[in-house]
């Protein structure tokens, strides 16, 4: 059987700091501080969890985080899993911005306009991505860069030099 888990002995400076943080506006930080103070007072994870209406795993996670990171373990971190990195490495954002200003034909594509899927193919062919992305992944990567890219529109114009003058204005 494992010995009960308790927080390490708090230093003279840590205990008042934990007590002062109980008035924080961030609920996550308050909960972590409550857990650590209760553990420092000798309570085991199960009673702490029962008193704070949380899971025992939450109590254990808080204690382990404090042991590993110290006071930095009191702050909430991203819940994003490490495996969900950005699909396009930041090193290739400049080349991607430049790529969209060129036609696809020099890159071996059969048509003269880009689609998200064609951009994904070229990014993979050039070694910018470890696997072939979906068109949506490329769109999200461009959006992350602050680039809004709309589909090109074909404008109908007549061969007549006076076409613009003869064209009727659009009515609202």
Buried (B, 14 or more C-beta within 10 A) or exposed (E): EEEEBBBEEBEEEBBEEBEEBEEBEEEEBBBBBBBBBBBBEEBBBEEBBEEBEBEBEBBBBBBEBBEEEEEEBBEEEEEEEEEEEEBBEEEBBEEBEEBBEEEBEEBEBEEEEBBBBBBBBBBBEEEBBEEEBEBEBBBBBBEEEEEEEEEEEEEEEEEEEEEEEEEEEEEE
